[in-house]
Amino acid sequence: LPLFSAEINEAEDGSGVYCISFVTNPATELPFFAFDKKLMKYSIIDDKERIVTGVIMLANTPILRVDENGDGFYIVYTKDTLKLMAEKFLKEGYTSSVNIEHLPNSYVDSVNLQEIYIIDREKGINPTMFSEAPDGSLIGTYKVRNDEVWDKIMKGEVYSFSLEGYFNMKPVEMKKENNNIITQNKMKNIFKRML
C-alpha cells in the first residue's frame, strides 16, 4: 500500500488540526487514561478532577487509512509535523473543539484542553504511561466538565482521542539500505481531508 507523510504549513492556509474527537476506535490504537478513583493508573487525583490524558497522534508510525473509494494507504506524522500541529492548534484557539466519534452534530461543550506536549526523551519528557509511544508523539490532557461525556468515558463508550484536520499529503518512497528502512519525501503535494 502507498505511504504518505502528512504535513501542514505554518501559514494560515487552513491546514492543521481543528478538532479532537473522543472515540472508541482510534487510529493510534492507544486508550487514554481517565484520572479518577475508579480508573486510577499512576497517581492519586481527586475524582472531582475528571481529567483524561492520551495520545493524540503517534510520531513516525504508519497508520492504515481508507479513502472514500475504499482504497487503503498508510499515513505517517513526523515529529516536526506534530510540533507544528500543536502550535497551530493552540494559536488558532481550538482547545475547546471536541466532538464524539467524528460525527458532524456531536460537538460538545465543557471539555477543554489543559495540556499538550510532545514526548522528547532527550529533554526528559518521558511519560511512563505512554512508554510505548515513540519520541515525537503528541499527548493531550482534557478536563471533562460535561456530565454526558464523562459518563461515556466511565462506561468505556469512548476511550481515546482522534484528530480531525486538513493535511498536505506527500508520497513517501521506501528504500532499503543495510536492513534499515529509509524514507524520502517526493515533491508532489496532494491536499486532502483526513479524519
Secondary structure, 3 states (H helix, E strand, C coil): CCEEEEECCCCCCCCEEEEEEEECCCCCCCCCEEECHHHCCCCCCCCCCCEEEEEEECCCCCEEEECCCCCEEEEEECHHHHHHHHHHHHHCCCCCCEEECCCCCCCECCEEEEEEEECEHHHCECCHHHCCCCCCCEEEEEEECCHHHHHHHHCCCCCEEEEEEEEEEEEEEEEEECCEEEEEECCCCEEEEEC
